[in-house]
Amino acid sequence: MDRKCKLESSSQTWKARVTESDASKFTVAHKIAMSASASSVPSMASSPGKGMVPLFPGFISSSLKSKLSSMAASSATDAQTSPPSSDNSSACPSPSTSPPATRNIIDSPSSERKVRKTPQPKVFKSKTGSNLPQMGGNIPMIMPQGIRPPRIDFRRAISTPSGQEEDNTQETSETVELFEVADEEFHKFFASATTSSVVCPGQESDLSLDLADLDAITSNVQTLGVQRRRVQKHTRHRASAGNPVRAAACKGLMQYTQLRLHAGERELRNNKVQELSKNSTLAVEALAGLASKENFSAVQLRPMTVQDTRELPPYVHPMLLRVKGRRRAEARLMPPRPESVNSGDDFILVTPSQVYHYKSEFANVIERAKASEIAAFIVQQKDLGVTATSPVLEITENVKGIRRTRFWETLGGGSESTSAGPDEGGDDEEVEACLARSNKVYKVEGCTLVPHDLAWGKPPTVDLLQSDQVLVFDFGSEVYSWSGKRAAVEERRAALELAKELWEEAYDYSDCDINPVLPLPHNTTMKGPRPPWGILGKITENLETVLFKERFIDWPDTAQQTRIKEVKEELRRRPEPVCLLQPCSGDDLQSNVPAEPDLLLEMSHLGRGTEYYDAQERRLLVVTTKDYRVWHISEAGKTSLPTSSRCHFHAADTYVVRWYYQVNATGRTLKGAPSKHAVTGRSRVAYFFWQGRQSSLSDKGASALMTVELDEERGPHVRVPMGAEPPAFLNLFSGALVIHSGSRGGTKDGQEGMGTWRMFLVRGEKENEAHLLEVAVDRTLLRSRGCLLLVDLEKCVVYLWSGCKALRHTRQIASTTAKHLAESTAADAGWDPSSIPTVKEQYEGAECREFWEGMKLGEAANPQPAAVLSLYSEVLNHSLEKVGSHSKHFKHMSLLGDTTNSYEWTMRIWRLQAKHDHFEANEITSTYRLPDVTNPLPFNQDDLYAAHIQPALFLVDAGGRVWLWQGWWPAEGQDVVNGDSHNTDNNKNVTNADDESELDTRNNNTNGFSNTTGSAALRFNFARKAALQTALNYAQSLGDACKGPPSLILGGLEPLAFINLFALWHCRPDVAAAQRKSGRYTEVREYPVEEVLASLSRSHYSVQELSALPAPEGVDPSRLEDYLTDDDFVKVMGKTREEFAGLPQWKQLDLKKKAKLF
């Protein structure tokens, strides 16, 4: 027993031998103690009773002392009534007989949590129960027999086709008389028979019997005795239904009510409506609504003088929220006055126009994060009646400024107001536990509020909120009536009335440890009226406020759940290896026809800016341009352009265009012509801010800001980058748009020193969408399928050059643009003011001498770099045998000698790329393409070189000739769009790409495949293998229309036949150098796709091929030994594959190094 006593005593005194934990050093109290020397805040780190402000003085002085006295009395009584202990037990004191530890209960916070109290559950009864809405949902209604309950109409609207639209289809009743089966005549007829056969009691019978009569029947009667009888099974016969008419007659009913539902009439009407809807463009509901008859006079409107208690907003302004807690920080409503703010908690001040976040000095990290999250949510979701768009104003306690002054002024204080000490808010953990115990949740039952057993005196959970229930939440200063979306209307109204009565009644929290209305340590008032700054609000399901959500311990975070769900779905996906990429089908690529360009503004389709036919609604939308204005934007400001100059843009500037237009809706006749019955639309305004390719970032930003400043009508804004103008934008200028090089009114980007010759490319497929693009004078830009303008500014002559294969509509568009350019003013076009411009047409092969002299003078004024000229000469010499003798003089691929092929086809381009676990092809289209017309030159060089990631893969179909273009591996720091050889001012207008098309220069590869990472090169080879197979599939799908086998060409080393497919092209010596540096592709040529695909599909290589640099294409450099045959593997490694696989990793690596396969 001595050993047992020692163990028990040790279990009681082990805490004294353990060193004190250092957890208090990381609390707010320790922070206050550390800052005591620099501030007047009293320290809370001392022992209890020395400077520590008690949490609830009233509770400790009265309630706890009475409890301690009762505990002491009960322990003394137990000691007297307990049986005497044995001798062995006297040596070791029992814990049950020890005196109560009074001091520990008072001083220890943990002991206080054990005696935490909750409010007494009480049923709240309505004082005006007769005025509450009657809830008949739970009380069954007993109807008299024979009376049918009224029919309830559950239709969403009176005009619903399936309901009763007219009065003659409502249920009607008719009284039917019943005839009596046994009437008076019936009884008279059977009266004699009945009376003669019946002997009335009281009358004497004339019959007499004696013993002789009994002897006469003895011979016919069997002797009485015990006889064996067979027991037969009795079958229960069910009574038949009987005649209902006779049953009604027996009950004395002489009539009954017959109901007519008119189901047949409704069915006939619905059939008629369906037949009408087949020949009408309107829906069935619309037809039924037009045919219905509504009686608006029968509706009784609610008087506006009566206050609607169902529209109680769950917020007030201003609102001061205190975020306090240790384990779970919670936001509580506080009085909006300066005295409520202390330096130990974070506060959020909510007003309709601004949200403030007050960061206290001694607030813990949990409170700080929670307050920031709530404040941001209020602003983003416009919660609690906030309409402000400005961000949250964060205020630090010890930092003075205008924000802090606004905060105190909103609370009714001044600029010199300060927060109270941290002890004024109480201990975080204690307040958090006490407030959770003070929550009250009621269920609505008739005219009373019944406490909810699962949520009384504890933090509520989301499981309480059922869609078919109505609950009332009482949080002290906040009372909410929550109703589910499927709850009955009577229950909702009753809950609102009961919540209002509960709010008007004084609160009583005498049974709690803290008053949740004003949860402060010095507040000893537990009863009183509801505060005027409190909230009495109505909340419906899925429309809860953030303050209401904070009361629930497990309210789900929608944004976090969405992120978790996306991550789980991404982890669930099992992408296939890159080596298993499936190529695209050629038939699918060929059959996919891109749609016509369409501009969507304000939910209206504008098409190309002239008209749009909506096939679904069968409407023709006619777009009418009323007017447009143009502003030139610069860092200095905006300048409105006159009417004569608003068609001239510059590549180094930005412009804002305001478009006034109108959309009229009309239909079509049976013959297909536009209908005369049109609906005139309203006047609309749209803003385009056009950004030149050579404009600076500051100019682009200024154009966007100036668009917002000019927008007085609040119309839509459309960004239009140079080279990607939509047809609706080009239609504004009616074919007179000219895009000059450089900037307006200056010499930016090389207008100075360009000489007197200018060159413009003709772009566009319709006359009203045609525009001119100025480029450097260069004979390499001549195209046999296109047109261009060569302008002599000194003599005011416009040479209109047309290629030998240019189509009729292309020449007509070029003639229109040349006419508009000749009619331009001298200030815009640069003419000699004393001369009149003239237009001279030139045809390929029949040009005049002045045309070629102008070409040479323009090239001399803008000389190309030597590297560009050298590369182009190599390309030209390589193609001499294919393009003929004319190309040596023209420097382009002339088609004068081609008399057999037709060129009425439109080139198509697809971007081929691997995306995770699949390989896809996306078609690239021109912004102003015209599906019904041949587009000869719809693309430029930038469509290939300006891919976001290089090396890129593009499939090109040029009238049956299939090409596969492969990009290059950019060097580190290389401008993949412009290159090193295109930094001169003369060529920026044709080589720079739009900002959206700039490449990602994160490809830090220096010299092709040799210096790239093995994994990147391997992934690209797998993607290229799928692209090569896609090119073969597409060529096979063309059938007889395919002109030769598909070819692979390399970026920077393109042949002349491929270059002349694009309207704008300049050689890139830097790209050619990168291709040649890789050691695999060194010359300008076309590589057959079948041969390249066969080399990539090889599974075995010799030792010499694998050890050479660069390694063969399609080989994984990390496992070169896998491409050896079994015999070569044994010779090189000295082991079989199985033995090699069983070796450790370091030994495998050592053998690979010795074999030079690493």
Secondary structure, DSSP 4 states (H G I P E B T S, - for coil): -HHHHHHHHHHHHHHHHSPPPGGGGGSHHHHHHHTTTTS-PPPSSS-TTSSPPPS-HHIIIIIIHHHHHHHHHHHHHHHHHSPPPPHHHHTS--GGGSPP-HHHHHH-HHHHHHT---PPP-PEEPTTGGGSPP--SSSPPPPPTT-PPPPP---SSTT-TTS--SGGGS-EEEEEEPPPSS-HHHHHHTHHHHHHS-PPTTSPPS----HHHHHTTGGGSPPP-----PPPPPPPPPPP---HHHHHHHTT--EEEEEE--HHHHHHHHHHHHHHHHT-SS-HHHHHHHH----GGG--PPPTTS--GGG--S--SSEEEEEE-SSS-EEEEE-SSGGG-BTTSEEEEE-SS-EEEEE-TT--HHHHHHHHHHHHHHHHHT-TT----SPPEEEETT--SHHHHHHHHHTT--TT---B-GGGG--HHHHHHHHHHT-EEEEEETTEEEEPTTTTTS---GGG--TT-EEEEE-SSEEEEEE-TTS-HHHHHHHHHHHHHHHHSPEE-TTSSS-TTS--TT----EEPPPTTSEEEEEETT---HHHHTT-TT---HHHHHHHHHHHHHHH--PPPGGGPPPPPHHHHHH-PPPPP--EETTEE-TTSSEEEETTTTEEEEEEEEEEEEEEEETTEEEEPPTTTTTEEETT-EEEEEEEEEEEEEEE-TTSSEEEEEE---EEEEEEEEE-TT--HHHHHHHHHHHHHH-SS---EEEEETT---HHHHGGGTT-EEEESS-TTS-TTTTTTSTTEEEEEEE-SSGGG-EEEEE---GGG--TT-EEEEEETTTTEEEEEE-TT--HHHHHHHHHHHHHHHTS-HHHH---TTS--EEEEEETT---HHHHHHHHHHHHHSPPPHHHHHHHHHHHHHTHHHH-THHHHHSS---TT--S-------EEEEEEEETTEEEEEEE--TT--TTS--SS---THHHHT-SSSS-EEEEEETTEEEEEE---PPTT--TTT-TT--SGGGHHHH---GGG---TT---SSGGGGS-HHHHHHHHHHHHHHHHHHHHHHHHHGGG--S--EEEETT---HHHHTTSSS----HHHHHHHHHTTS--SS--EEHHHHHHHHT-----HHHHHSSSPPTT--GGGGGGGS-HHHHHHHHSS-HHHHHTS-HHHHHHHHHHTT--
